[in-house]
């Protein structure tokens, strides 16, 4: 089911249009706060695209309450979070696209970020607040840092030239966005840091448990995208990463 509404507010064609993609399945507990954070943005050149995986817990009723703000709504079964995100990519029409989880909150900083978007082919990324601790996650990434950790998806703005061309792999359950970013870096897509706190990120979600399929191929991804020295560095970091995830989340990969 695909429905089209529209985001109210004055549009300024001189400002970039930002698509906000929300994917949800049975997210009744948090979806309202996520949508509120988008509808209350002072920056109005926004397109809200929501893909719901045929929720059965009342989520669709909440989505209908926000119909006037949703540019495009799809409610149908999918093959997981990244299949839903690929649907968002195919429906979005913004100059840039950012994804927000149904249990995340978008801070009112889109105007600040939009004012710094000067290259239509660059990915822009900022910082997030970790919900579990209130600490800031982000800062400028180097290739060395990318070996150990990923840009936070909820602070990353992909240009249309990227999200309209490249899809997320369905091979990985939780970390396909990490693989996606490594691929883009390897292709030479510029990543530009913006010193803005973009969202409050639920760092206790599914991705915090790791992704066994991603870990199997991570070194190969590092080698093809960043080069052999970074793959060797990733191999050195691997035991530390496994120990950290076990101590913090009780997960073994």
ABEGO torsion letter per residue (X at the ends): XBBBBBBBEBBBAABBBBBBBBBBBGAAAAAAAAAAAAAABABABBBBBBBBAGBAAGAAAAAAAAAAABABBBBBBBAEAAAAAAAAAAABABABBBBBBAABBBBBAAAAAAAABABAABBBBBBBBBAAAGBBBEEBBBAAAAAABBBBAAABBBBAAAAAABBBBAABAAAAAAAAAAAAAAAGBBBBBBBBBABBBBAABAAAAEBAAAAAAAAAAAAAAAEAAAAAAAAAAAAAAAAAAAAAAGBBX
